[in-house]
Amino acid sequence: MTTTACIECGGDVAIAVAPMVGEIAPCRDCGVELEVLGIAPLELALAPEIEEDWGE
């Protein structure tokens, strides 16, 4: 595991050594969920909220 800064609060976010696009990583400080959008370079964005009709 490695850590990177949260895009919301600057806190620590644990990222796998070899992350996969689409992986979700929670911020330890503010609790926001971040999604890995790119690997080289590492790009994070806020994970989309789960909608009520997902999975139907």
N, C-alpha and C positions, 0 to 999 in steps of 0.2 A: 504494500500500500504506500501511496504517496499522498501528500496534501497539496491543495491549492486554495487560493482565496475565493470566498463566496462573492458572487457578483452583486449581492444585495447588501451584505453587512461587512464584508471583509474578513469574516471568521474562517475557520478551517473547515475544508470539505475534503473528506477522504476519497481518493480516487484509486482504483485498481492500477497496478503497475502497467498492465496492458488493457486499458478500457476499450469497450466496444461502443460504437455509435448507437445511441438509443438507451444506453445504460442510465439509470437514475441514481443520483448521489445526494443524500440529505446534508444540509449544513448543520454542524454540531451546535452552533450558537443561536441562529434565528429559526431553524427548523424548515426553511424553504427547501423544496426539492428541485434539484438542477439536473438537466438532461445533457448528456454528452452529444454535441452536434458534430464535432470534428476531433480528429486524433492528432494530426501533425500539421499545425500546432493544435494543442488542446483548446477546444472551444466549448463553452458551457452556456446554457440559456435556461430560463425558468421552464420547468416541466409543465406541460399543459394540464389543466384541471380535468379530472375525470367527469365526463358528462353523464347525465342520467340514462341516455339511450345507448351508451357504449356497450358492446357485447351482445346486442340484441340481434 
